[in-house]
Amino acid sequence: EAIEVLRSLGVRPEQLPYIRASDPVARAIGAKPGDIVRITRKSPTAGKIIVYRFVIAG
């Protein structure tokens, strides 16, 4: 699934915004360095926003 997301966005993992593996949310979902996580947010103007983060060590 991650490869499809990267291909559709036309980016490499390193080009995504980062999230540290020590971040409380990353720890809660068990994200490990090298993973790509999808974050869904509610927005008053756009409705629903999906963003992706590349998990780094730290």
C-alpha positions in Angstrom: 0.0 0.0 0.0 2.8 2.4 0.8 4.4 2.0 -2.6 1.1 2.8 -4.3 0.7 6.0 -2.1 4.2 7.1 -2.9 3.6 6.5 -6.6 0.3 8.4 -6.7 1.9 11.3 -4.9 5.1 11.2 -7.0 7.5 11.3 -4.1 10.1 9.3 -2.2 9.6 8.5 1.5 12.3 11.0 2.5 10.3 13.8 0.8 7.3 13.3 3.1 7.0 15.2 6.4 8.6 13.4 9.3 7.2 12.0 12.5 9.5 10.6 15.1 9.1 7.0 16.3 9.1 8.5 19.9 6.0 10.6 19.2 3.2 9.5 21.5 0.8 8.8 18.6 3.5 6.9 16.6 4.3 4.8 19.7 0.5 4.1 20.3 0.1 2.7 16.8 3.4 0.8 16.9 5.1 2.7 14.1 8.7 1.9 13.4 11.4 3.9 11.6 10.8 3.5 7.8 7.1 3.2 8.1 4.7 5.5 6.4 1.6 6.5 8.4 -1.7 7.9 7.2 -3.3 10.6 9.4 -6.9 11.6 8.8 -8.0 14.9 10.2 -11.3 16.7 10.2 -11.2 20.2 8.8 -14.0 22.9 9.1 -13.2 24.1 5.6 -12.1 21.0 3.7 -14.1 18.4 5.5 -11.6 15.5 5.8 -7.9 15.7 5.1 -5.6 12.8 4.7 -1.9 13.4 5.2 1.1 11.0 5.3 4.2 11.0 7.5 7.5 9.1 7.2 8.6 7.6 10.6 12.1 8.4 11.6 14.2 7.2 14.6 14.2 9.4 17.6 
